[in-house]
Amino acid sequence: MLERGLTDLALNLEGATRAAIEGHVRLLLAWNEHVNLSGLRTPEHVARGHVLDSLIAVAPLRTLGGDNPTLLDLGSGGGFPGLPLAVALPARRAALVDSIGKKAAFLEVAAAVARDLVAIDVLAERAEDLADEPDQREAWDIVTVRALGQIAEVAELGLPLVKVGGHVVAWKSAGVESELADAARIIRAVGGGKPRVIELPAAAKVGLAGHCLVAIEKVRPTPDGYPRTPGERRRRPLG
């Protein structure tokens, strides 16, 4: 399935890159028997629902981030989309972020299969705390978010970590327009420009019909005070 999918995506991955991705998947399947990293349990489902769903963004991210961008993946969980993207782009350096200890422990093991190709850090922290760290705030070319929530949440947590001129990229499905409308005020407040929906023509070929990306460029620095605490975001969801 992966071989067919790579052909459909017109994506050629070298042997070491393929080996790193396959090693990551083997580790996920083994750990998933004891730690709930993913609801997908078979190699075929992981190939489509995780690996190809991650790699479908390679071409758009190369356009947005240029050659060898820095990449931070928020809420990385089982390592998708961050780890496959880090080796496939390839990234200059990457970070996988998950505040849940068991998931961060898995990410440390999974990242080891790719560290000969890319410098990958694992950060067991919340996005709000990362944004308070001078070496993380406004430090990344691309922040990816695949399963973190609504666009308003994605923008407020991701944009403080992105350089001016960089992008937050979220995995979404068709019909995302209402989310974008609800998020417009907070996107502006944290320094984002107008979001762009990136259609993925190859998605249907690999069994992911309707999948798309939302890219938000950072056009000005994020003011102090963002991101807000979870309680503040609930009380004032639009900023």
Secondary structure, DSSP 4 states (H G I P E B T S, - for coil): -HHHHHHHTT----HHHHHHHHHHHHHHHHHTTTS---S--SHHHHIIIIIIHHHTTHHHHHHHH-SS-EEEEET-TTTTTHHHHHHHTT-SEEEEE--SHHHHHHHHHHHHTTTTTSEEEEE-S-HHHHTTSTTTTT-EEEEEESSS--HHHHHHHHGGGEEEEEEEEEEEES-THHHHHHHHHHHHHTTB---EEEE-TTTGGGT-TTEEEEEEEB-SPPPTT-SPPHHHHHHSTT-
